[in-house]
Amino acid sequence: MKVELKQLDINMTEQEYGMLQGILDGENGFTNPAYNLSYEEYKNWLLDVDNHSRGVGLPKGWIPYTTYILYVDDIPVGYGRVRHSSSEYLETVVGAGNLGYGISKDYRRKGYGNILFKELLKKCKEHGYNEIKLFPLKTNEATIKIMIKNGGKIIGDFKNEKHIISIPIK
């Protein structure tokens, strides 16, 4: 099995677009702004996300972030985002962590979530993190299991809806 994590770029095609349509926006607490966009809107979204990775055109209060696509045997199966830094506002008011990810519905329950998560942890290290905080919905048992399996510890609760999980980055 060939596994590759690629940064999202403006040249992504219908193959990536199709994968993104398999992850509902807000499903399990992870936002997917590309869900239900027309293909033309998707191409504009790619430009926005590419700019956001460089800190350009960010909405007020947002932190630059990079979006990645996970490919298994050259097929896109999921995607994730890593924020370039932490934010007290996101952690204490919004309940949003340093990374998030989703696997397209056709590729779930195959171990790809764990693969993508491990790859995103490597990206966190590249961004200089020593530790990250994550805020999975308490109902998202699959993600919580992956986080714990990869060194996470539940350290708190956010508004009775989410766990707060800390993971040291090695």
Buried (B, 14 or more C-beta within 10 A) or exposed (E): EEBEBBEBBEEBEEEBBEBBBBBBBEBBBBBBEBBEBEEEEBBEBBEBBBBBBEEEEBEEEEBBBBBBBBBBEEEBBBBBBBBBEBBEEBBEEEBBBBBBBBBBEEBBEEEBBBBBBBBBBEBBEEBEBEEBBBBBBBEBEBBBBBBBEBEBEBEEEBEEEBBBBBBEBE
